[in-house]
Amino acid sequence: MAAPKKFLVRTRINSDGTTTFYARFTDQHSIRREFPLGRTPDWNAALAATAIEHVKADVERGTWSPKPVRSADPQKLLFSEMAYDDVTAV
C-alpha cells in the first residue's frame, strides 16, 4: 500500500472572529480528504498540529476511516445511520 502524499492543517477564519482548524490530506488512492479538527478558543495551532500527527499515524496504520456527517434532524437521517444506531444500542 502506498503512503499518503501529504498532510497539512488548514485554517479558516469565521465571520464571528473564531478560527476553525481543518485536517487535509490526500490518501493513497489520490482522494483529497478534509474535515474539521476543532475551533478556537478550545483549539490552537499546536493542538491542531498534534491532532494531524495522530490522523497521519492512523492513516499509515490503516485504522483511519472517514466518519459520516450526522444530522440532528431525524427526518434527514439515512437508513444506514439509523441501522447503526440500532446495532450500537443493543
Backbone as XML, in Angstrom:
<?xml version="1.0"?>
<chain id="A" units="angstrom">
  <residue number="1" name="MET">
    <atom name="N" x="0.847" y="-1.167" z="0.000"/>
    <atom name="CA" x="0.000" y="0.000" z="0.000"/>
    <atom name="C" x="0.893" y="1.232" z="0.000"/>
  </residue>
  <residue number="2" name="ALA">
    <atom name="N" x="0.630" y="2.167" z="-0.893"/>
    <atom name="CA" x="1.414" y="3.388" z="-0.997"/>
    <atom name="C" x="1.080" y="4.343" z="0.144"/>
  </residue>
  <residue number="3" name="ALA">
    <atom name="N" x="2.064" y="5.115" z="0.527"/>
    <atom name="CA" x="1.868" y="6.076" z="1.607"/>
    <atom name="C" x="1.059" y="7.272" z="1.114"/>
  </residue>
  <residue number="4" name="PRO">
    <atom name="N" x="0.269" y="7.889" z="2.004"/>
    <atom name="CA" x="-0.438" y="9.098" z="1.627"/>
    <atom name="C" x="0.554" y="10.188" z="1.214"/>
  </residue>
  <residue number="5" name="LYS">
    <atom name="N" x="0.102" y="11.113" z="0.382"/>
    <atom name="CA" x="1.006" y="12.085" z="-0.203"/>
    <atom name="C" x="1.432" y="13.192" z="0.754"/>
  </residue>
  <residue number="6" name="LYS">
    <atom name="N" x="0.500" y="13.877" z="1.379"/>
    <atom name="CA" x="0.869" y="14.945" z="2.298"/>
    <atom name="C" x="-0.262" y="15.220" z="3.274"/>
  </residue>
  <residue number="7" name="PHE">
    <atom name="N" x="0.126" y="15.726" z="4.430"/>
    <atom name="CA" x="-0.812" y="16.096" z="5.476"/>
    <atom name="C" x="-0.567" y="17.549" z="5.839"/>
  </residue>
  <residue number="8" name="LEU">
    <atom name="N" x="-1.627" y="18.314" z="6.037"/>
    <atom name="CA" x="-1.455" y="19.684" z="6.493"/>
    <atom name="C" x="-2.674" y="20.131" z="7.274"/>
  </residue>
  <residue number="9" name="VAL">
    <atom name="N" x="-2.458" y="21.181" z="8.065"/>
    <atom name="CA" x="-3.545" y="21.794" z="8.823"/>
    <atom name="C" x="-3.913" y="23.074" z="8.098"/>
  </residue>
  <residue number="10" name="ARG">
    <atom name="N" x="-5.187" y="23.204" z="7.773"/>
    <atom name="CA" x="-5.689" y="24.391" z="7.100"/>
    <atom name="C" x="-6.548" y="25.159" z="8.085"/>
  </residue>
  <residue number="11" name="THR">
    <atom name="N" x="-6.512" y="26.460" z="8.022"/>
    <atom name="CA" x="-7.330" y="27.273" z="8.923"/>
    <atom name="C" x="-8.304" y="28.114" z="8.122"/>
  </residue>
  <residue number="12" name="ARG">
    <atom name="N" x="-9.429" y="28.398" z="8.740"/>
    <atom name="CA" x="-10.428" y="29.275" z="8.144"/>
    <atom name="C" x="-10.930" y="30.208" z="9.245"/>
  </residue>
  <residue number="13" name="ILE">
    <atom name="N" x="-10.923" y="31.492" z="8.969"/>
    <atom name="CA" x="-11.430" y="32.468" z="9.935"/>
    <atom name="C" x="-12.915" y="32.650" z="9.667"/>
  </residue>
  <residue number="14" name="ASN">
    <atom name="N" x="-13.710" y="32.430" z="10.700"/>
    <atom name="CA" x="-15.164" y="32.508" z="10.593"/>
    <atom name="C" x="-15.644" y="33.944" z="10.732"/>
  </residue>
  <residue number="15" name="SER">
    <atom name="N" x="-16.890" y="34.183" z="10.410"/>
    <atom name="CA" x="-17.451" y="35.536" z="10.465"/>
    <atom name="C" x="-17.517" y="36.085" z="11.891"/>
  </residue>
  <residue number="16" name="ASP">
    <atom name="N" x="-17.558" y="35.198" z="12.889"/>
    <atom name="CA" x="-17.603" y="35.662" z="14.276"/>
    <atom name="C" x="-16.209" y="35.884" z="14.865"/>
  </residue>
  <residue number="17" name="GLY">
    <atom name="N" x="-15.164" y="35.756" z="14.049"/>
    <atom name="CA" x="-13.802" y="36.010" z="14.508"/>
    <atom name="C" x="-13.065" y="34.779" z="15.018"/>
  </residue>
  <residue number="18" name="THR">
    <atom name="N" x="-13.740" y="33.672" z="15.168"/>
    <atom name="CA" x="-13.073" y="32.449" z="15.607"/>
    <atom name="C" x="-12.378" y="31.791" z="14.417"/>
  </residue>
  <residue number="19" name="THR">
    <atom name="N" x="-11.478" y="30.887" z="14.714"/>
    <atom name="CA" x="-10.744" y="30.165" z="13.683"/>
    <atom name="C" x="-11.080" y="28.693" z="13.772"/>
  </residue>
  <residue number="20" name="THR">
    <atom name="N" x="-11.353" y="28.071" z="12.639"/>
    <atom name="CA" x="-11.586" y="26.635" z="12.576"/>
    <atom name="C" x="-10.372" y="25.986" z="11.933"/>
  </residue>
  <residue number="21" name="PHE">
    <atom name="N" x="-9.867" y="24.918" z="12.555"/>
    <atom name="CA" x="-8.723" y="24.174" z="12.044"/>
    <atom name="C" x="-9.227" y="22.929" z="11.322"/>
  </residue>
  <residue number="22" name="TYR">
    <atom name="N" x="-8.704" y="22.694" z="10.127"/>
    <atom name="CA" x="-9.086" y="21.548" z="9.315"/>
    <atom name="C" x="-7.883" y="20.661" z="9.042"/>
  </residue>
  <residue number="23" name="ALA">
    <atom name="N" x="-8.102" y="19.360" z="9.043"/>
    <atom name="CA" x="-7.086" y="18.413" z="8.597"/>
    <atom name="C" x="-7.304" y="18.187" z="7.117"/>
  </residue>
  <residue number="24" name="ARG">
    <atom name="N" x="-6.234" y="18.244" z="6.343"/>
    <atom name="CA" x="-6.338" y="17.987" z="4.907"/>
    <atom name="C" x="-5.206" y="17.061" z="4.498"/>
  </residue>
  <residue number="25" name="PHE">
    <atom name="N" x="-5.571" y="16.017" z="3.771"/>
    <atom name="CA" x="-4.559" y="15.122" z="3.222"/>
    <atom name="C" x="-5.103" y="14.440" z="1.988"/>
  </residue>
  <residue number="26" name="THR">
    <atom name="N" x="-4.184" y="13.970" z="1.172"/>
    <atom name="CA" x="-4.533" y="13.186" z="0.000"/>
    <atom name="C" x="-4.154" y="11.749" z="0.316"/>
  </residue>
  <residue number="27" name="ASP">
    <atom name="N" x="-5.120" y="10.853" z="0.292"/>
    <atom name="CA" x="-4.832" y="9.476" z="0.703"/>
    <atom name="C" x="-4.133" y="8.692" z="-0.405"/>
  </residue>
  <residue number="28" name="GLN">
    <atom name="N" x="-3.850" y="7.435" z="-0.130"/>
    <atom name="CA" x="-3.106" y="6.598" z="-1.065"/>
    <atom name="C" x="-3.857" y="6.326" z="-2.355"/>
  </residue>
  <residue number="29" name="HIS">
    <atom name="N" x="-5.163" y="6.624" z="-2.381"/>
    <atom name="CA" x="-5.977" y="6.441" z="-3.582"/>
    <atom name="C" x="-6.183" y="7.763" z="-4.322"/>
  </residue>
  <residue number="30" name="SER">
    <atom name="N" x="-5.403" y="8.793" z="-3.946"/>
    <atom name="CA" x="-5.467" y="10.135" z="-4.538"/>
    <atom name="C" x="-6.805" y="10.820" z="-4.312"/>
  </residue>
  <residue number="31" name="ILE">
    <atom name="N" x="-7.447" y="10.522" z="-3.197"/>
    <atom name="CA" x="-8.688" y="11.184" z="-2.810"/>
    <atom name="C" x="-8.346" y="12.226" z="-1.757"/>
  </residue>
  <residue number="32" name="ARG">
    <atom name="N" x="-8.726" y="13.474" z="-2.008"/>
    <atom name="CA" x="-8.458" y="14.528" z="-1.035"/>
    <atom name="C" x="-9.483" y="14.453" z="0.083"/>
  </residue>
  <residue number="33" name="ARG">
    <atom name="N" x="-8.993" y="14.405" z="1.286"/>
    <atom name="CA" x="-9.842" y="14.358" z="2.479"/>
    <atom name="C" x="-9.653" y="15.651" z="3.257"/>
  </residue>
  <residue number="34" name="GLU">
    <atom name="N" x="-10.734" y="16.229" z="3.730"/>
    <atom name="CA" x="-10.652" y="17.419" z="4.561"/>
    <atom name="C" x="-11.807" y="17.380" z="5.549"/>
  </residue>
  <residue number="35" name="PHE">
    <atom name="N" x="-11.480" y="17.579" z="6.819"/>
    <atom name="CA" x="-12.507" y="17.576" z="7.847"/>
    <atom name="C" x="-12.079" y="18.476" z="8.996"/>
  </residue>
  <residue number="36" name="PRO">
    <atom name="N" x="-13.035" y="19.045" z="9.735"/>
    <atom name="CA" x="-12.681" y="19.955" z="10.828"/>
    <atom name="C" x="-12.084" y="19.211" z="12.009"/>
  </residue>
  <residue number="37" name="LEU">
    <atom name="N" x="-11.072" y="19.817" z="12.598"/>
    <atom name="CA" x="-10.466" y="19.287" z="13.812"/>
    <atom name="C" x="-11.061" y="19.952" z="15.041"/>
  </residue>
  <residue number="38" name="GLY">
    <atom name="N" x="-11.193" y="21.256" z="14.994"/>
    <atom name="CA" x="-11.714" y="21.994" z="16.131"/>
    <atom name="C" x="-11.752" y="23.475" z="15.850"/>
  </residue>
  <residue number="39" name="ARG">
    <atom name="N" x="-12.226" y="24.220" z="16.838"/>
    <atom name="CA" x="-12.450" y="25.648" z="16.676"/>
    <atom name="C" x="-11.938" y="26.383" z="17.911"/>
  </residue>
  <residue number="40" name="THR">
    <atom name="N" x="-11.390" y="27.593" z="17.689"/>
    <atom name="CA" x="-10.949" y="28.398" z="18.826"/>
    <atom name="C" x="-12.163" y="28.793" z="19.644"/>
  </residue>
  <residue number="41" name="PRO">
    <atom name="N" x="-12.086" y="29.006" z="20.909"/>
    <atom name="CA" x="-10.927" y="29.105" z="21.775"/>
    <atom name="C" x="-10.414" y="27.767" z="22.311"/>
  </residue>
  <residue number="42" name="ASP">
    <atom name="N" x="-11.125" y="26.667" z="22.052"/>
    <atom name="CA" x="-10.695" y="25.370" z="22.575"/>
    <atom name="C" x="-9.465" y="24.832" z="21.856"/>
  </residue>
  <residue number="43" name="TRP">
    <atom name="N" x="-9.275" y="25.189" z="20.598"/>
    <atom name="CA" x="-8.171" y="24.681" z="19.790"/>
    <atom name="C" x="-7.192" y="25.794" z="19.476"/>
  </residue>
  <residue number="44" name="ASN">
    <atom name="N" x="-5.913" y="25.411" z="19.305"/>
    <atom name="CA" x="-4.896" y="26.341" z="18.838"/>
    <atom name="C" x="-4.023" y="25.612" z="17.823"/>
  </residue>
  <residue number="45" name="ALA">
    <atom name="N" x="-3.049" y="26.315" z="17.238"/>
    <atom name="CA" x="-2.225" y="25.736" z="16.178"/>
    <atom name="C" x="-1.425" y="24.528" z="16.672"/>
  </residue>
  <residue number="46" name="ALA">
    <atom name="N" x="-0.930" y="24.572" z="17.904"/>
    <atom name="CA" x="-0.146" y="23.453" z="18.442"/>
    <atom name="C" x="-1.020" y="22.215" z="18.622"/>
  </residue>
  <residue number="47" name="LEU">
    <atom name="N" x="-2.220" y="22.390" z="19.123"/>
    <atom name="CA" x="-3.136" y="21.262" z="19.313"/>
    <atom name="C" x="-3.561" y="20.681" z="17.971"/>
  </residue>
  <residue number="48" name="ALA">
    <atom name="N" x="-3.773" y="21.542" z="16.977"/>
    <atom name="CA" x="-4.139" y="21.062" z="15.642"/>
    <atom name="C" x="-2.988" y="20.290" z="15.009"/>
  </residue>
  <residue number="49" name="ALA">
    <atom name="N" x="-1.746" y="20.746" z="15.221"/>
    <atom name="CA" x="-0.578" y="20.035" z="14.686"/>
    <atom name="C" x="-0.443" y="18.652" z="15.324"/>
  </residue>
  <residue number="50" name="THR">
    <atom name="N" x="-0.717" y="18.562" z="16.608"/>
    <atom name="CA" x="-0.684" y="17.263" z="17.282"/>
    <atom name="C" x="-1.779" y="16.352" z="16.745"/>
  </residue>
  <residue number="51" name="ALA">
    <atom name="N" x="-2.971" y="16.904" z="16.543"/>
    <atom name="CA" x="-4.087" y="16.113" z="16.033"/>
    <atom name="C" x="-3.806" y="15.591" z="14.631"/>
  </residue>
  <residue number="52" name="ILE">
    <atom name="N" x="-3.175" y="16.394" z="13.770"/>
    <atom name="CA" x="-2.888" y="15.930" z="12.406"/>
    <atom name="C" x="-1.838" y="14.825" z="12.433"/>
  </residue>
  <residue number="53" name="GLU">
    <atom name="N" x="-0.937" y="14.846" z="13.400"/>
    <atom name="CA" x="0.038" y="13.752" z="13.540"/>
    <atom name="C" x="-0.668" y="12.452" z="13.936"/>
  </residue>
  <residue number="54" name="HIS">
    <atom name="N" x="-1.681" y="12.564" z="14.784"/>
    <atom name="CA" x="-2.458" y="11.374" z="15.170"/>
    <atom name="C" x="-3.233" y="10.827" z="13.966"/>
  </residue>
  <residue number="55" name="VAL">
    <atom name="N" x="-3.808" y="11.720" z="13.177"/>
    <atom name="CA" x="-4.526" y="11.294" z="11.977"/>
    <atom name="C" x="-3.557" y="10.606" z="11.015"/>
  </residue>
  <residue number="56" name="LYS">
    <atom name="N" x="-2.382" y="11.200" z="10.850"/>
    <atom name="CA" x="-1.369" y="10.634" z="9.957"/>
    <atom name="C" x="-0.971" y="9.230" z="10.404"/>
  </residue>
  <residue number="57" name="ALA">
    <atom name="N" x="-0.782" y="9.045" z="11.704"/>
    <atom name="CA" x="-0.423" y="7.725" z="12.225"/>
    <atom name="C" x="-1.551" y="6.720" z="11.982"/>
  </residue>
  <residue number="58" name="ASP">
    <atom name="N" x="-2.802" y="7.139" z="12.189"/>
    <atom name="CA" x="-3.936" y="6.252" z="11.951"/>
    <atom name="C" x="-4.042" y="5.853" z="10.478"/>
  </residue>
  <residue number="59" name="VAL">
    <atom name="N" x="-3.822" y="6.812" z="9.583"/>
    <atom name="CA" x="-3.879" y="6.521" z="8.149"/>
    <atom name="C" x="-2.773" y="5.537" z="7.772"/>
  </residue>
  <residue number="60" name="GLU">
    <atom name="N" x="-1.570" y="5.761" z="8.286"/>
    <atom name="CA" x="-0.450" y="4.879" z="7.951"/>
    <atom name="C" x="-0.660" y="3.464" z="8.481"/>
  </residue>
  <residue number="61" name="ARG">
    <atom name="N" x="-1.325" y="3.340" z="9.639"/>
    <atom name="CA" x="-1.630" y="2.012" z="10.183"/>
    <atom name="C" x="-2.813" y="1.367" z="9.479"/>
  </residue>
  <residue number="62" name="GLY">
    <atom name="N" x="-3.606" y="2.173" z="8.786"/>
    <atom name="CA" x="-4.792" y="1.649" z="8.115"/>
    <atom name="C" x="-6.007" y="1.586" z="9.001"/>
  </residue>
  <residue number="63" name="THR">
    <atom name="N" x="-5.996" y="2.299" z="10.129"/>
    <atom name="CA" x="-7.131" y="2.267" z="11.045"/>
    <atom name="C" x="-8.044" y="3.475" z="10.913"/>
  </residue>
  <residue number="64" name="TRP">
    <atom name="N" x="-7.632" y="4.495" z="10.143"/>
    <atom name="CA" x="-8.448" y="5.688" z="9.980"/>
    <atom name="C" x="-9.541" y="5.431" z="8.969"/>
  </residue>
  <residue number="65" name="SER">
    <atom name="N" x="-10.730" y="5.928" z="9.265"/>
    <atom name="CA" x="-11.819" y="5.864" z="8.292"/>
    <atom name="C" x="-12.627" y="7.145" z="8.407"/>
  </residue>
  <residue number="66" name="PRO">
    <atom name="N" x="-13.147" y="7.631" z="7.296"/>
    <atom name="CA" x="-13.925" y="8.875" z="7.353"/>
    <atom name="C" x="-15.214" y="8.641" z="8.135"/>
  </residue>
  <residue number="67" name="LYS">
    <atom name="N" x="-15.528" y="9.586" z="8.991"/>
    <atom name="CA" x="-16.757" y="9.488" z="9.773"/>
    <atom name="C" x="-17.874" y="10.191" z="9.013"/>
  </residue>
  <residue number="68" name="PRO">
    <atom name="N" x="-19.041" y="9.573" z="8.903"/>
    <atom name="CA" x="-20.136" y="10.225" z="8.186"/>
    <atom name="C" x="-20.650" y="11.438" z="8.957"/>
  </residue>
  <residue number="69" name="VAL">
    <atom name="N" x="-21.097" y="12.427" z="8.232"/>
    <atom name="CA" x="-21.690" y="13.609" z="8.842"/>
    <atom name="C" x="-23.101" y="13.249" z="9.268"/>
  </residue>
  <residue number="70" name="ARG">
    <atom name="N" x="-23.398" y="13.493" z="10.539"/>
    <atom name="CA" x="-24.712" y="13.127" z="11.063"/>
    <atom name="C" x="-25.569" y="14.355" z="11.246"/>
  </residue>
  <residue number="71" name="SER">
    <atom name="N" x="-26.802" y="14.227" z="10.918"/>
    <atom name="CA" x="-27.740" y="15.335" z="11.056"/>
    <atom name="C" x="-28.494" y="15.194" z="12.375"/>
  </residue>
  <residue number="72" name="ALA">
    <atom name="N" x="-28.773" y="16.321" z="13.011"/>
    <atom name="CA" x="-29.552" y="16.292" z="14.246"/>
    <atom name="C" x="-31.046" y="16.122" z="13.946"/>
  </residue>
  <residue number="73" name="ASP">
    <atom name="N" x="-31.440" y="16.383" z="12.707"/>
    <atom name="CA" x="-32.832" y="16.271" z="12.301"/>
    <atom name="C" x="-33.152" y="14.821" z="11.948"/>
  </residue>
  <residue number="74" name="PRO">
    <atom name="N" x="-34.046" y="14.160" z="12.710"/>
    <atom name="CA" x="-34.350" y="12.749" z="12.432"/>
    <atom name="C" x="-34.919" y="12.514" z="11.039"/>
  </residue>
  <residue number="75" name="GLN">
    <atom name="N" x="-35.556" y="13.521" z="10.439"/>
    <atom name="CA" x="-36.115" y="13.366" z="9.099"/>
    <atom name="C" x="-35.024" y="13.265" z="8.033"/>
  </residue>
  <residue number="76" name="LYS">
    <atom name="N" x="-33.815" y="13.725" z="8.348"/>
    <atom name="CA" x="-32.722" y="13.725" z="7.378"/>
    <atom name="C" x="-31.743" y="12.570" z="7.591"/>
  </residue>
  <residue number="77" name="LEU">
    <atom name="N" x="-32.015" y="11.702" z="8.553"/>
    <atom name="CA" x="-31.132" y="10.568" z="8.792"/>
    <atom name="C" x="-31.220" y="9.557" z="7.653"/>
  </residue>
  <residue number="78" name="LEU">
    <atom name="N" x="-30.108" y="9.000" z="7.302"/>
    <atom name="CA" x="-30.096" y="7.934" z="6.305"/>
    <atom name="C" x="-30.395" y="6.610" z="6.983"/>
  </residue>
  <residue number="79" name="PHE">
    <atom name="N" x="-30.860" y="5.647" z="6.228"/>
    <atom name="CA" x="-31.183" y="4.356" z="6.799"/>
    <atom name="C" x="-29.963" y="3.728" z="7.464"/>
  </residue>
  <residue number="80" name="SER">
    <atom name="N" x="-28.793" y="3.846" z="6.842"/>
    <atom name="CA" x="-27.589" y="3.229" z="7.405"/>
    <atom name="C" x="-27.257" y="3.811" z="8.764"/>
  </residue>
  <residue number="81" name="GLU">
    <atom name="N" x="-27.499" y="5.122" z="8.962"/>
    <atom name="CA" x="-27.243" y="5.743" z="10.259"/>
    <atom name="C" x="-28.211" y="5.227" z="11.313"/>
  </residue>
  <residue number="82" name="MET">
    <atom name="N" x="-29.494" y="5.059" z="10.922"/>
    <atom name="CA" x="-30.473" y="4.525" z="11.869"/>
    <atom name="C" x="-30.158" y="3.074" z="12.210"/>
  </residue>
  <residue number="83" name="ALA">
    <atom name="N" x="-29.739" y="2.306" z="11.228"/>
    <atom name="CA" x="-29.395" y="0.915" z="11.470"/>
    <atom name="C" x="-28.175" y="0.820" z="12.383"/>
  </residue>
  <residue number="84" name="TYR">
    <atom name="N" x="-27.217" y="1.703" z="12.186"/>
    <atom name="CA" x="-26.031" y="1.712" z="13.037"/>
    <atom name="C" x="-26.412" y="2.047" z="14.471"/>
  </residue>
  <residue number="85" name="ASP">
    <atom name="N" x="-27.323" y="3.026" z="14.654"/>
    <atom name="CA" x="-27.788" y="3.369" z="15.993"/>
    <atom name="C" x="-28.453" y="2.177" z="16.656"/>
  </residue>
  <residue number="86" name="ASP">
    <atom name="N" x="-29.253" y="1.405" z="15.905"/>
    <atom name="CA" x="-29.930" y="0.238" z="16.478"/>
    <atom name="C" x="-28.931" y="-0.825" z="16.889"/>
  </residue>
  <residue number="87" name="VAL">
    <atom name="N" x="-27.874" y="-1.018" z="16.116"/>
    <atom name="CA" x="-26.880" y="-2.046" z="16.425"/>
    <atom name="C" x="-26.097" y="-1.655" z="17.665"/>
  </residue>
  <residue number="88" name="THR">
    <atom name="N" x="-25.725" y="-0.372" z="17.798"/>
    <atom name="CA" x="-24.921" y="0.050" z="18.939"/>
    <atom name="C" x="-25.738" y="0.119" z="20.214"/>
  </residue>
  <residue number="89" name="ALA">
    <atom name="N" x="-27.068" y="0.208" z="20.104"/>
    <atom name="CA" x="-27.906" y="0.287" z="21.290"/>
    <atom name="C" x="-28.072" y="-1.079" z="21.956"/>
  </residue>
  <residue number="90" name="VAL">
    <atom name="N" x="-27.810" y="-2.147" z="21.235"/>
    <atom name="CA" x="-28.015" y="-3.500" z="21.765"/>
    <atom name="C" x="-26.937" y="-3.881" z="22.726"/>
  </residue>
</chain>
